[in-house]
Amino acid sequence: MANGMVYTTVIDELLIAIPELKPLYAENMYLWLDDYLPYVVFGLVVVPTMEELLQNDWQSPVLKRIFDFIEIMMQSKHDDVQTLAAIEIAEWLAYEEKPVIRTNAIKLMGRETLKEMNGMMNWRPNL
């Protein structure tokens, strides 16, 4: 199912869907001033939050909403939104060294996110 989520508003939509991320977003705001990049926001706000919750409170409703949001991103009809989710979340989880993080993530992620992560885990360079 495709949706119309667009790259230019993905962070605004993220903060509306998961307002619990706003304090960490505000704490790091000086790093992006008015011209924040979604990749930076995901790297400094979303991934650390997910990592903490996946290790210590994987049944958190906040974490479930984050994974639901990521799944919506993966289903976007816009490639740049899908790529953001693939690189920042699926790739991170594919290569995460702490087994508990990936194990708990798999319990929460949607079909498209899981498919992307598995594809990255099985990727091999063409040499």
N, CA, C and O atoms as CSV, one atom per row, in Angstrom:
chain,resi,resn,atom,element,x,y,z
A,1,MET,N,N,0.843,-1.179,0.000
A,1,MET,CA,C,0.000,0.000,0.000
A,1,MET,C,C,0.886,1.238,0.000
A,1,MET,O,O,1.654,1.449,0.938
A,2,ALA,N,N,0.788,2.046,-1.027
A,2,ALA,CA,C,1.606,3.252,-1.136
A,2,ALA,C,C,0.946,4.395,-0.375
A,2,ALA,O,O,-0.273,4.439,-0.212
A,3,ASN,N,N,1.782,5.310,0.081
A,3,ASN,CA,C,1.248,6.486,0.753
A,3,ASN,C,C,2.001,7.709,0.267
A,3,ASN,O,O,3.003,7.593,-0.438
A,4,GLY,N,N,1.519,8.868,0.643
A,4,GLY,CA,C,2.077,10.106,0.138
A,4,GLY,C,C,3.070,10.789,1.052
A,4,GLY,O,O,3.340,11.976,0.865
A,5,MET,N,N,3.632,10.090,2.042
A,5,MET,CA,C,4.621,10.717,2.912
A,5,MET,C,C,5.780,11.224,2.063
A,5,MET,O,O,6.307,10.499,1.219
A,6,VAL,N,N,6.173,12.480,2.292
A,6,VAL,CA,C,7.244,13.078,1.499
A,6,VAL,C,C,8.439,13.428,2.378
A,6,VAL,O,O,8.303,13.687,3.574
A,7,TYR,N,N,9.603,13.429,1.756
A,7,TYR,CA,C,10.869,13.645,2.447
A,7,TYR,C,C,10.910,14.986,3.177
A,7,TYR,O,O,11.420,15.066,4.295
A,8,THR,N,N,10.381,16.029,2.560
A,8,THR,CA,C,10.492,17.372,3.142
A,8,THR,C,C,9.687,17.547,4.422
A,8,THR,O,O,9.946,18.472,5.192
A,9,THR,N,N,8.717,16.674,4.658
A,9,THR,CA,C,7.904,16.806,5.872
A,9,THR,C,C,8.017,15.603,6.805
A,9,THR,O,O,7.289,15.517,7.795
A,10,VAL,N,N,8.918,14.677,6.500
A,10,VAL,CA,C,8.983,13.436,7.275
A,10,VAL,C,C,9.302,13.696,8.749
A,10,VAL,O,O,8.767,13.005,9.615
A,11,ILE,N,N,10.150,14.663,9.052
A,11,ILE,CA,C,10.490,14.932,10.458
A,11,ILE,C,C,9.309,15.569,11.180
A,11,ILE,O,O,9.028,15.230,12.329
A,12,ASP,N,N,8.621,16.486,10.517
A,12,ASP,CA,C,7.422,17.068,11.130
A,12,ASP,C,C,6.396,15.977,11.435
A,12,ASP,O,O,5.798,15.961,12.511
A,13,GLU,N,N,6.199,15.072,10.488
A,13,GLU,CA,C,5.251,13.973,10.692
A,13,GLU,C,C,5.711,13.039,11.807
A,13,GLU,O,O,4.900,12.548,12.591
A,14,LEU,N,N,7.011,12.801,11.871
A,14,LEU,CA,C,7.585,11.956,12.923
A,14,LEU,C,C,7.292,12.538,14.302
A,14,LEU,O,O,6.859,11.820,15.204
A,15,LEU,N,N,7.527,13.834,14.464
A,15,LEU,CA,C,7.343,14.469,15.771
A,15,LEU,C,C,5.876,14.579,16.164
A,15,LEU,O,O,5.553,14.632,17.351
A,16,ILE,N,N,4.991,14.614,15.180
A,16,ILE,CA,C,3.555,14.585,15.474
A,16,ILE,C,C,3.146,13.174,15.906
A,16,ILE,O,O,2.400,13.001,16.869
A,17,ALA,N,N,3.640,12.180,15.187
A,17,ALA,CA,C,3.276,10.783,15.485
A,17,ALA,C,C,3.898,10.282,16.785
A,17,ALA,O,O,3.309,9.466,17.494
A,18,ILE,N,N,5.107,10.785,17.091
A,18,ILE,CA,C,5.832,10.328,18.284
A,18,ILE,C,C,6.349,11.551,19.040
A,18,ILE,O,O,7.539,11.858,18.980
A,19,PRO,N,N,5.467,12.246,19.746
A,19,PRO,CA,C,5.876,13.472,20.443
A,19,PRO,C,C,6.919,13.232,21.534
A,19,PRO,O,O,7.585,14.172,21.968
A,20,GLU,N,N,7.064,12.001,21.975
A,20,GLU,CA,C,8.081,11.687,22.987
A,20,GLU,C,C,9.496,11.948,22.472
A,20,GLU,O,O,10.430,12.046,23.268
A,21,LEU,N,N,9.666,12.061,21.167
A,21,LEU,CA,C,10.983,12.347,20.590
A,21,LEU,C,C,11.330,13.835,20.623
A,21,LEU,O,O,12.485,14.204,20.408
A,22,LYS,N,N,10.351,14.685,20.887
A,22,LYS,CA,C,10.577,16.135,20.834
A,22,LYS,C,C,11.666,16.633,21.779
A,22,LYS,O,O,12.454,17.482,21.364
A,23,PRO,N,N,11.763,16.159,23.027
A,23,PRO,CA,C,12.836,16.668,23.899
A,23,PRO,C,C,14.237,16.384,23.357
A,23,PRO,O,O,15.091,17.270,23.384
A,24,LEU,N,N,14.487,15.188,22.873
A,24,LEU,CA,C,15.800,14.867,22.314
A,24,LEU,C,C,16.038,15.639,21.020
A,24,LEU,O,O,17.160,16.063,20.744
A,25,TYR,N,N,14.998,15.818,20.239
A,25,TYR,CA,C,15.089,16.628,19.025
A,25,TYR,C,C,15.488,18.058,19.392
A,25,TYR,O,O,16.399,18.624,18.788
A,26,ALA,N,N,14.808,18.638,20.377
A,26,ALA,CA,C,15.100,20.011,20.802
A,26,ALA,C,C,16.505,20.128,21.379
A,26,ALA,O,O,17.187,21.130,21.166
A,27,GLU,N,N,16.934,19.114,22.103
A,27,GLU,CA,C,18.268,19.105,22.704
A,27,GLU,C,C,19.370,19.161,21.641
A,27,GLU,O,O,20.429,19.742,21.876
A,28,ASN,N,N,19.128,18.574,20.505
A,28,ASN,CA,C,20.117,18.528,19.426
A,28,ASN,C,C,19.873,19.565,18.340
A,28,ASN,O,O,20.593,19.597,17.341
A,29,MET,N,N,18.876,20.404,18.521
A,29,MET,CA,C,18.470,21.346,17.487
A,29,MET,C,C,19.603,22.268,17.034
A,29,MET,O,O,19.645,22.660,15.868
A,30,TYR,N,N,20.504,22.612,17.919
A,30,TYR,CA,C,21.597,23.514,17.555
A,30,TYR,C,C,22.461,22.925,16.446
A,30,TYR,O,O,23.167,23.661,15.756
A,31,LEU,N,N,22.414,21.628,16.270
A,31,LEU,CA,C,23.238,20.981,15.246
A,31,LEU,C,C,22.711,21.197,13.836
A,31,LEU,O,O,23.476,21.157,12.872
A,32,TRP,N,N,21.402,21.426,13.709
A,32,TRP,CA,C,20.858,21.582,12.362
A,32,TRP,C,C,20.213,22.931,12.127
A,32,TRP,O,O,19.789,23.216,11.007
A,33,LEU,N,N,20.127,23.764,13.137
A,33,LEU,CA,C,19.555,25.105,13.011
A,33,LEU,C,C,18.243,25.042,12.243
A,33,LEU,O,O,17.378,24.231,12.574
A,34,ASP,N,N,18.078,25.878,11.226
A,34,ASP,CA,C,16.828,25.877,10.471
A,34,ASP,C,C,16.834,24.851,9.344
A,34,ASP,O,O,15.780,24.492,8.819
A,35,ASP,N,N,18.007,24.385,8.978
A,35,ASP,CA,C,18.138,23.496,7.826
A,35,ASP,C,C,18.516,22.089,8.287
A,35,ASP,O,O,19.605,21.602,7.983
A,36,TYR,N,N,17.617,21.442,9.018
A,36,TYR,CA,C,17.900,20.098,9.504
A,36,TYR,C,C,17.791,19.099,8.359
A,36,TYR,O,O,17.003,19.272,7.429
A,37,LEU,N,N,18.578,18.082,8.449
A,37,LEU,CA,C,18.520,17.000,7.474
A,37,LEU,C,C,17.878,15.785,8.133
A,37,LEU,O,O,18.286,15.400,9.228
A,38,PRO,N,N,16.899,15.181,7.502
A,38,PRO,CA,C,16.266,14.011,8.104
A,38,PRO,C,C,17.248,12.911,8.499
A,38,PRO,O,O,17.042,12.245,9.514
A,39,TYR,N,N,18.312,12.708,7.719
A,39,TYR,CA,C,19.285,11.672,8.077
A,39,TYR,C,C,19.968,11.993,9.404
A,39,TYR,O,O,20.227,11.093,10.203
A,40,VAL,N,N,20.257,13.259,9.640
A,40,VAL,CA,C,20.899,13.666,10.893
A,40,VAL,C,C,19.928,13.482,12.051
A,40,VAL,O,O,20.312,12.985,13.110
A,41,VAL,N,N,18.688,13.874,11.859
A,41,VAL,CA,C,17.681,13.724,12.912
A,41,VAL,C,C,17.493,12.245,13.255
A,41,VAL,O,O,17.422,11.885,14.430
A,42,PHE,N,N,17.414,11.408,12.255
A,42,PHE,CA,C,17.279,9.976,12.535
A,42,PHE,C,C,18.501,9.450,13.277
A,42,PHE,O,O,18.370,8.671,14.220
A,43,GLY,N,N,19.682,9.873,12.855
A,43,GLY,CA,C,20.908,9.394,13.486
A,43,GLY,C,C,21.099,9.861,14.911
A,43,GLY,O,O,21.664,9.134,15.728
A,44,LEU,N,N,20.636,11.070,15.228
A,44,LEU,CA,C,20.846,11.634,16.566
A,44,LEU,C,C,19.643,11.514,17.494
A,44,LEU,O,O,19.783,11.669,18.707
A,45,VAL,N,N,18.473,11.242,16.946
A,45,VAL,CA,C,17.261,11.200,17.767
A,45,VAL,C,C,16.590,9.822,17.706
A,45,VAL,O,O,16.381,9.185,18.738
A,46,VAL,N,N,16.262,9.375,16.519
A,46,VAL,CA,C,15.467,8.152,16.386
A,46,VAL,C,C,16.275,6.903,16.736
A,46,VAL,O,O,15.841,6.094,17.556
A,47,VAL,N,N,17.436,6.744,16.125
A,47,VAL,CA,C,18.229,5.530,16.368
A,47,VAL,C,C,18.635,5.390,17.836
A,47,VAL,O,O,18.465,4.307,18.396
A,48,PRO,N,N,19.166,6.434,18.491
A,48,PRO,CA,C,19.509,6.264,19.915
A,48,PRO,C,C,18.297,5.918,20.793
A,48,PRO,O,O,18.406,5.129,21.731
A,49,THR,N,N,17.151,6.516,20.477
A,49,THR,CA,C,15.937,6.197,21.232
A,49,THR,C,C,15.552,4.740,21.023
A,49,THR,O,O,15.230,4.031,21.977
A,50,MET,N,N,15.587,4.300,19.778
A,50,MET,CA,C,15.258,2.904,19.490
A,50,MET,C,C,16.243,1.956,20.160
A,50,MET,O,O,15.845,0.940,20.729
A,51,GLU,N,N,17.515,2.286,20.095
A,51,GLU,CA,C,18.537,1.421,20.693
A,51,GLU,C,C,18.309,1.257,22.194
A,51,GLU,O,O,18.373,0.147,22.722
A,52,GLU,N,N,18.045,2.356,22.866
A,52,GLU,CA,C,17.790,2.318,24.310
A,52,GLU,C,C,16.561,1.461,24.624
A,52,GLU,O,O,16.604,0.599,25.502
A,53,LEU,N,N,15.477,1.705,23.903
A,53,LEU,CA,C,14.240,0.972,24.174
A,53,LEU,C,C,14.346,-0.502,23.783
A,53,LEU,O,O,13.813,-1.363,24.483
A,54,LEU,N,N,15.012,-0.796,22.695
A,54,LEU,CA,C,15.164,-2.198,22.286
A,54,LEU,C,C,15.963,-3.008,23.299
A,54,LEU,O,O,15.753,-4.213,23.439
A,55,GLN,N,N,16.871,-2.356,23.998
A,55,GLN,CA,C,17.671,-3.054,25.013
A,55,GLN,C,C,16.965,-3.138,26.358
A,55,GLN,O,O,17.113,-4.125,27.079
A,56,ASN,N,N,16.196,-2.105,26.700
A,56,ASN,CA,C,15.699,-1.994,28.074
A,56,ASN,C,C,14.185,-2.023,28.241
A,56,ASN,O,O,13.698,-2.299,29.338
A,57,ASP,N,N,13.426,-1.744,27.178
A,57,ASP,CA,C,11.969,-1.674,27.309
A,57,ASP,C,C,11.324,-1.938,25.948
A,57,ASP,O,O,10.576,-1.104,25.437
A,58,TRP,N,N,11.618,-3.104,25.363
A,58,TRP,CA,C,11.220,-3.361,23.981
A,58,TRP,C,C,9.711,-3.427,23.782
A,58,TRP,O,O,9.243,-3.360,22.645
A,59,GLN,N,N,8.946,-3.555,24.847
A,59,GLN,CA,C,7.487,-3.575,24.725
A,59,GLN,C,C,6.868,-2.187,24.899
A,59,GLN,O,O,5.650,-2.055,25.014
A,60,SER,N,N,7.694,-1.179,24.918
A,60,SER,CA,C,7.234,0.199,25.071
A,60,SER,C,C,6.284,0.598,23.937
A,60,SER,O,O,6.564,0.323,22.771
A,61,PRO,N,N,5.166,1.243,24.273
A,61,PRO,CA,C,4.268,1.746,23.226
A,61,PRO,C,C,4.960,2.766,22.307
A,61,PRO,O,O,4.633,2.863,21.124
A,62,VAL,N,N,5.900,3.510,22.853
A,62,VAL,CA,C,6.644,4.481,22.037
A,62,VAL,C,C,7.432,3.746,20.957
A,62,VAL,O,O,7.418,4.151,19.794
A,63,LEU,N,N,8.109,2.685,21.329
A,63,LEU,CA,C,8.893,1.918,20.366
A,63,LEU,C,C,7.990,1.306,19.298
A,63,LEU,O,O,8.345,1.297,18.120
A,64,LYS,N,N,6.849,0.806,19.692
A,64,LYS,CA,C,5.894,0.247,18.727
A,64,LYS,C,C,5.462,1.316,17.732
A,64,LYS,O,O,5.371,1.047,16.534
A,65,ARG,N,N,5.194,2.531,18.217
A,65,ARG,CA,C,4.787,3.614,17.315
A,65,ARG,C,C,5.924,4.009,16.379
A,65,ARG,O,O,5.684,4.352,15.221
A,66,ILE,N,N,7.159,3.962,16.871
A,66,ILE,CA,C,8.304,4.256,15.999
A,66,ILE,C,C,8.365,3.222,14.879
A,66,ILE,O,O,8.520,3.586,13.713
A,67,PHE,N,N,8.246,1.953,15.214
A,67,PHE,CA,C,8.283,0.916,14.181
A,67,PHE,C,C,7.105,1.036,13.215
A,67,PHE,O,O,7.258,0.785,12.020
A,68,ASP,N,N,5.947,1.413,13.718
A,68,ASP,CA,C,4.798,1.633,12.828
A,68,ASP,C,C,5.093,2.779,11.860
A,68,ASP,O,O,4.754,2.702,10.679
A,69,PHE,N,N,5.720,3.833,12.360
A,69,PHE,CA,C,6.079,4.975,11.518
A,69,PHE,C,C,7.102,4.555,10.460
A,69,PHE,O,O,6.982,4.932,9.294
A,70,ILE,N,N,8.096,3.783,10.861
A,70,ILE,CA,C,9.115,3.301,9.921
A,70,ILE,C,C,8.454,2.463,8.824
A,70,ILE,O,O,8.813,2.581,7.653
A,71,GLU,N,N,7.509,1.637,9.193
A,71,GLU,CA,C,6.819,0.810,8.199
A,71,GLU,C,C,6.053,1.684,7.205
A,71,GLU,O,O,6.035,1.392,6.009
A,72,ILE,N,N,5.431,2.735,7.684
A,72,ILE,CA,C,4.746,3.671,6.783
A,72,ILE,C,C,5.754,4.310,5.833
A,72,ILE,O,O,5.473,4.481,4.647
A,73,MET,N,N,6.926,4.663,6.355
A,73,MET,CA,C,7.977,5.216,5.497
A,73,MET,C,C,8.380,4.210,4.425
A,73,MET,O,O,8.549,4.574,3.261
A,74,MET,N,N,8.532,2.955,4.812
A,74,MET,CA,C,8.944,1.920,3.858
A,74,MET,C,C,7.896,1.714,2.767
A,74,MET,O,O,8.222,1.241,1.678
A,75,GLN,N,N,6.651,2.063,3.047
A,75,GLN,CA,C,5.571,1.899,2.082
A,75,GLN,C,C,5.291,3.174,1.290
A,75,GLN,O,O,4.379,3.199,0.464
A,76,SER,N,N,6.060,4.223,1.530
A,76,SER,CA,C,5.850,5.480,0.815
A,76,SER,C,C,6.044,5.286,-0.681
A,76,SER,O,O,6.864,4.477,-1.116
A,77,LYS,N,N,5.285,6.031,-1.451
A,77,LYS,CA,C,5.468,5.975,-2.903
A,77,LYS,C,C,6.650,6.832,-3.344
A,77,LYS,O,O,6.969,6.889,-4.532
A,78,HIS,N,N,7.295,7.493,-2.397
A,78,HIS,CA,C,8.449,8.341,-2.697
A,78,HIS,C,C,9.737,7.619,-2.300
A,78,HIS,O,O,9.928,7.259,-1.139
A,79,ASP,N,N,10.607,7.416,-3.272
A,79,ASP,CA,C,11.848,6.671,-3.040
A,79,ASP,C,C,12.727,7.278,-1.961
A,79,ASP,O,O,13.373,6.547,-1.210
A,80,ASP,N,N,12.765,8.620,-1.868
A,80,ASP,CA,C,13.656,9.240,-0.882
A,80,ASP,C,C,13.206,8.956,0.544
A,80,ASP,O,O,14.039,8.888,1.447
A,81,VAL,N,N,11.917,8.791,0.762
A,81,VAL,CA,C,11.403,8.433,2.092
A,81,VAL,C,C,11.749,6.975,2.400
A,81,VAL,O,O,12.190,6.660,3.505
A,82,GLN,N,N,11.550,6.094,1.429
A,82,GLN,CA,C,11.911,4.685,1.611
A,82,GLN,C,C,13.408,4.534,1.880
A,82,GLN,O,O,13.818,3.756,2.741
A,83,THR,N,N,14.211,5.280,1.140
A,83,THR,CA,C,15.664,5.192,1.294
A,83,THR,C,C,16.100,5.667,2.667
A,83,THR,O,O,16.996,5.075,3.266
A,84,LEU,N,N,15.486,6.723,3.176
A,84,LEU,CA,C,15.796,7.211,4.520
A,84,LEU,C,C,15.556,6.106,5.550
A,84,LEU,O,O,16.416,5.846,6.392
A,85,ALA,N,N,14.408,5.464,5.487
A,85,ALA,CA,C,14.100,4.377,6.430
A,85,ALA,C,C,15.036,3.191,6.225
A,85,ALA,O,O,15.477,2.568,7.190
A,86,ALA,N,N,15.333,2.885,4.980
A,86,ALA,CA,C,16.202,1.739,4.686
A,86,ALA,C,C,17.602,1.957,5.225
A,86,ALA,O,O,18.171,1.068,5.859
A,87,ILE,N,N,18.160,3.129,4.980
A,87,ILE,CA,C,19.540,3.389,5.396
A,87,ILE,C,C,19.645,3.595,6.900
A,87,ILE,O,O,20.519,3.015,7.545
A,88,GLU,N,N,18.780,4.398,7.454
A,88,GLU,CA,C,18.904,4.743,8.874
A,88,GLU,C,C,18.419,3.640,9.809
A,88,GLU,O,O,18.966,3.486,10.901
A,89,ILE,N,N,17.424,2.880,9.415
A,89,ILE,CA,C,16.859,1.885,10.328
A,89,ILE,C,C,17.187,0.456,9.888
A,89,ILE,O,O,17.807,-0.293,10.643
A,90,ALA,N,N,16.784,0.077,8.690
A,90,ALA,CA,C,16.998,-1.312,8.257
A,90,ALA,C,C,18.481,-1.659,8.184
A,90,ALA,O,O,18.885,-2.739,8.613
A,91,GLU,N,N,19.292,-0.755,7.647
A,91,GLU,CA,C,20.730,-1.040,7.558
A,91,GLU,C,C,21.365,-1.100,8.940
A,91,GLU,O,O,22.184,-1.979,9.209
A,92,TRP,N,N,20.994,-0.172,9.817
A,92,TRP,CA,C,21.520,-0.194,11.190
A,92,TRP,C,C,21.191,-1.528,11.858
A,92,TRP,O,O,22.064,-2.156,12.457
A,93,LEU,N,N,19.936,-1.960,11.756
A,93,LEU,CA,C,19.533,-3.209,12.397
A,93,LEU,C,C,20.179,-4.426,11.738
A,93,LEU,O,O,20.473,-5.412,12.413
A,94,ALA,N,N,20.398,-4.365,10.436
A,94,ALA,CA,C,21.026,-5.487,9.728
A,94,ALA,C,C,22.440,-5.740,10.225
A,94,ALA,O,O,22.892,-6.884,10.266
A,95,TYR,N,N,23.137,-4.680,10.601
A,95,TYR,CA,C,24.540,-4.819,11.002
A,95,TYR,C,C,24.766,-4.592,12.493
A,95,TYR,O,O,25.910,-4.523,12.941
A,96,GLU,N,N,23.696,-4.476,13.257
A,96,GLU,CA,C,23.796,-4.283,14.706
A,96,GLU,C,C,24.487,-5.487,15.341
A,96,GLU,O,O,24.146,-6.635,15.057
A,97,GLU,N,N,25.461,-5.209,16.201
A,97,GLU,CA,C,26.248,-6.283,16.820
A,97,GLU,C,C,25.626,-6.848,18.090
A,97,GLU,O,O,25.984,-7.950,18.505
A,98,LYS,N,N,24.709,-6.126,18.714
A,98,LYS,CA,C,24.075,-6.619,19.936
A,98,LYS,C,C,22.846,-7.440,19.543
A,98,LYS,O,O,21.853,-6.876,19.083
A,99,PRO,N,N,22.898,-8.754,19.716
A,99,PRO,CA,C,21.792,-9.613,19.273
A,99,PRO,C,C,20.436,-9.224,19.858
A,99,PRO,O,O,19.417,-9.357,19.181
A,100,VAL,N,N,20.404,-8.751,21.093
A,100,VAL,CA,C,19.130,-8.414,21.726
A,100,VAL,C,C,18.417,-7.301,20.962
A,100,VAL,O,O,17.187,-7.279,20.908
A,101,ILE,N,N,19.163,-6.395,20.382
A,101,ILE,CA,C,18.543,-5.289,19.650
A,101,ILE,C,C,17.818,-5.818,18.416
A,101,ILE,O,O,16.642,-5.517,18.213
A,102,ARG,N,N,18.503,-6.597,17.599
A,102,ARG,CA,C,17.870,-7.127,16.385
A,102,ARG,C,C,16.735,-8.090,16.732
A,102,ARG,O,O,15.679,-8.052,16.101
A,103,THR,N,N,16.943,-8.945,17.724
A,103,THR,CA,C,15.910,-9.910,18.122
A,103,THR,C,C,14.630,-9.200,18.534
A,103,THR,O,O,13.540,-9.583,18.107
A,104,ASN,N,N,14.754,-8.173,19.357
A,104,ASN,CA,C,13.569,-7.431,19.790
A,104,ASN,C,C,12.973,-6.615,18.657
A,104,ASN,O,O,11.753,-6.483,18.568
A,105,ALA,N,N,13.810,-6.070,17.795
A,105,ALA,CA,C,13.320,-5.279,16.663
A,105,ALA,C,C,12.462,-6.128,15.734
A,105,ALA,O,O,11.420,-5.678,15.257
A,106,ILE,N,N,12.899,-7.346,15.483
A,106,ILE,CA,C,12.157,-8.232,14.577
A,106,ILE,C,C,10.747,-8.487,15.101
A,106,ILE,O,O,9.820,-8.673,14.313
A,107,LYS,N,N,10.579,-8.498,16.402
A,107,LYS,CA,C,9.262,-8.717,17.001
A,107,LYS,C,C,8.307,-7.564,16.711
A,107,LYS,O,O,7.090,-7.738,16.755
A,108,LEU,N,N,8.856,-6.386,16.417
A,108,LEU,CA,C,8.038,-5.184,16.274
A,108,LEU,C,C,7.929,-4.656,14.847
A,108,LEU,O,O,6.987,-3.931,14.528
A,109,MET,N,N,8.870,-5.006,13.994
A,109,MET,CA,C,8.888,-4.377,12.674
A,109,MET,C,C,7.851,-4.980,11.739
A,109,MET,O,O,7.451,-6.137,11.863
A,110,GLY,N,N,7.436,-4.140,10.801
A,110,GLY,CA,C,6.474,-4.564,9.796
A,110,GLY,C,C,7.133,-5.345,8.674
A,110,GLY,O,O,8.356,-5.476,8.620
A,111,ARG,N,N,6.310,-5.856,7.790
A,111,ARG,CA,C,6.771,-6.728,6.706
A,111,ARG,C,C,7.798,-6.054,5.796
A,111,ARG,O,O,8.824,-6.657,5.480
A,112,GLU,N,N,7.542,-4.823,5.373
A,112,GLU,CA,C,8.458,-4.144,4.450
A,112,GLU,C,C,9.793,-3.830,5.116
A,112,GLU,O,O,10.844,-3.946,4.485
A,113,THR,N,N,9.759,-3.439,6.373
A,113,THR,CA,C,10.993,-3.146,7.105
A,113,THR,C,C,11.813,-4.419,7.274
A,113,THR,O,O,13.027,-4.412,7.071
A,114,LEU,N,N,11.157,-5.502,7.642
A,114,LEU,CA,C,11.840,-6.787,7.803
A,114,LEU,C,C,12.444,-7.254,6.478
A,114,LEU,O,O,13.575,-7.737,6.442
A,115,LYS,N,N,11.691,-7.109,5.404
A,115,LYS,CA,C,12.189,-7.506,4.086
A,115,LYS,C,C,13.436,-6.701,3.712
A,115,LYS,O,O,14.405,-7.257,3.194
A,116,GLU,N,N,13.411,-5.405,3.972
A,116,GLU,CA,C,14.565,-4.550,3.667
A,116,GLU,C,C,15.771,-4.940,4.517
A,116,GLU,O,O,16.884,-5.044,4.001
A,117,MET,N,N,15.558,-5.156,5.821
A,117,MET,CA,C,16.661,-5.541,6.701
A,117,MET,C,C,17.260,-6.879,6.261
A,117,MET,O,O,18.481,-7.019,6.200
A,118,ASN,N,N,16.417,-7.849,5.960
A,118,ASN,CA,C,16.910,-9.157,5.518
A,118,ASN,C,C,17.681,-9.049,4.213
A,118,ASN,O,O,18.691,-9.728,4.029
A,119,GLY,N,N,17.215,-8.206,3.314
A,119,GLY,CA,C,17.931,-7.994,2.064
A,119,GLY,C,C,19.316,-7.427,2.297
A,119,GLY,O,O,20.269,-7.810,1.620
A,120,MET,N,N,19.432,-6.518,3.247
A,120,MET,CA,C,20.738,-5.937,3.557
A,120,MET,C,C,21.650,-6.960,4.228
A,120,MET,O,O,22.856,-6.976,3.979
A,121,MET,N,N,21.088,-7.802,5.066
A,121,MET,CA,C,21.897,-8.818,5.739
A,121,MET,C,C,22.458,-9.822,4.737
A,121,MET,O,O,23.541,-10.369,4.945
A,122,ASN,N,N,21.730,-10.063,3.659
A,122,ASN,CA,C,22.143,-11.042,2.653
A,122,ASN,C,C,22.921,-10.423,1.498
A,122,ASN,O,O,23.357,-11.141,0.599
A,123,TRP,N,N,23.101,-9.115,1.505
A,123,TRP,CA,C,23.791,-8.429,0.409
A,123,TRP,C,C,25.267,-8.789,0.402
A,123,TRP,O,O,25.917,-8.850,1.445
A,124,ARG,N,N,25.772,-9.021,-0.778
A,124,ARG,CA,C,27.200,-9.270,-0.969
A,124,ARG,C,C,27.653,-8.457,-2.171
A,124,ARG,O,O,26.927,-8.366,-3.161
A,125,PRO,N,N,28.843,-7.863,-2.103
A,125,PRO,CA,C,29.317,-7.063,-3.241
A,125,PRO,C,C,29.601,-7.941,-4.456
A,125,PRO,O,O,29.991,-9.101,-4.326
A,126,ASN,N,N,29.400,-7.372,-5.623
A,126,ASN,CA,C,29.742,-8.067,-6.871
A,126,ASN,C,C,31.209,-7.835,-7.153
A,126,ASN,O,O,31.595,-6.762,-7.617
A,127,LEU,N,N,32.016,-8.820,-6.881
A,127,LEU,CA,C,33.462,-8.694,-7.106
A,127,LEU,C,C,33.898,-9.518,-8.293
A,127,LEU,O,O,35.081,-9.534,-8.632
